[in-house]
Each structure stands twice: as structure tokens, then as C-alpha cells.
Amino acid sequence: MVTIVAVYGTSWCPDVQRSRNFLDKKGVSYKYIDVDQDEEAAQTVRDMNNGKRKVPTIVFTDDSILVEPSNKELASKLGL
């Protein structure tokens, strides 16, 4: 089963809030990393997104990522 390693986001982004609310309601555990508070994490997100700071960027145990996913995409990836 694929699980989430980390959710990179910001406190002010509606897509991050939506994704986190979805994951919380489904009981999915994850590490949340605020890229506004952690410059190294912000750089990691830029590295994963061709220089752009796109959030949420969600990293999974199979080393795949989803960027700004819909709830449907998250559910599909997690087998929910």
C-alpha cells in the first residue's frame, strides 16, 4: 500500500487546506511541512517542480509525487 511521506504546503493556500482536510477526514497520517517556515523545504519543492513553488506537493512512499491534486486524485493514489 502506498502511503504519504510528506505534504509540503503553506498555511494560507486553499488547495493545501482542502488536501489536508481530506486526508485528515480519511484518517491518513502524514508529515506536514510549511514551506513558508522552512527555506530548505521550499527549495525541495522548487526542485521537484522545475523551479516553481507549487503547493501542495505531496510525496509518497513509492517516491512519486502529486502536485495540487484533487481529492479524487488523492483518493485514487491512496486506494481509498
C-alpha positions as CSV (number, residue, x, y, z in Angstrom):
1,M,0.0,0.0,0.0
2,V,1.3,3.4,-0.9
3,T,1.3,5.9,2.0
4,I,2.2,9.6,2.3
5,V,5.7,10.6,3.4
6,A,5.1,14.4,3.5
7,V,2.7,17.2,2.5
8,Y,4.5,20.4,1.6
9,G,2.3,23.4,1.8
10,T,1.5,26.8,3.2
11,S,-1.0,27.9,5.9
12,W,-2.7,30.4,3.6
13,C,-3.3,28.2,0.5
14,P,-6.9,26.9,0.0
15,D,-5.7,23.8,-2.0
16,V,-3.4,22.8,0.9
17,Q,-6.2,23.3,3.4
18,R,-8.5,21.2,1.2
19,S,-6.0,18.4,0.7
20,R,-5.1,18.3,4.4
21,N,-8.8,18.3,5.4
22,F,-9.5,15.4,3.0
23,L,-6.5,13.4,4.4
24,D,-7.5,14.1,8.0
25,K,-11.1,13.1,7.4
26,K,-9.9,9.8,5.8
27,G,-7.5,9.2,8.7
28,V,-4.4,9.3,6.6
29,S,-1.2,10.1,8.6
30,Y,1.4,12.4,7.0
31,K,4.1,14.9,8.0
32,Y,3.2,18.5,7.2
33,I,6.0,20.8,6.2
34,D,5.2,24.5,5.9
35,V,7.4,25.9,3.1
36,D,6.9,29.5,4.4
37,Q,8.7,28.5,7.6
38,D,11.4,26.2,6.1
39,E,13.5,27.5,3.3
40,E,15.2,24.2,2.7
41,A,11.7,22.6,2.3
42,A,10.8,25.4,-0.1
43,Q,13.9,24.6,-2.2
44,T,13.0,20.9,-2.2
45,V,9.5,21.8,-3.6
46,R,11.1,24.0,-6.3
47,D,13.5,21.2,-7.1
48,M,10.6,18.8,-7.6
49,N,8.5,21.3,-9.6
50,N,11.0,22.6,-12.2
51,G,11.8,25.7,-10.2
52,K,8.2,26.5,-9.2
53,R,7.0,26.6,-5.6
54,K,3.7,24.7,-6.2
55,V,1.7,23.6,-3.1
56,P,0.5,21.2,-2.1
57,T,3.3,18.9,-3.2
58,I,2.6,15.5,-1.7
59,V,5.4,12.9,-1.6
60,F,4.5,9.1,-1.3
61,T,6.5,6.1,-0.1
62,D,6.9,4.9,-3.7
63,D,8.9,8.2,-4.4
64,S,6.0,9.5,-6.6
65,I,4.6,13.0,-6.1
66,L,1.2,14.7,-6.7
67,V,1.2,18.4,-7.2
68,E,-2.0,20.3,-6.5
69,P,-4.1,17.1,-6.6
70,S,-7.8,17.0,-6.5
71,N,-9.5,14.9,-3.7
72,K,-10.3,12.3,-6.4
73,E,-6.7,12.0,-7.4
74,L,-5.6,11.7,-3.8
75,A,-8.2,9.0,-3.1
76,S,-7.2,7.1,-6.2
77,K,-3.5,7.2,-5.4
78,L,-4.2,6.1,-1.8
79,G,-6.6,3.4,-2.8
80,L,-9.5,5.0,-0.9
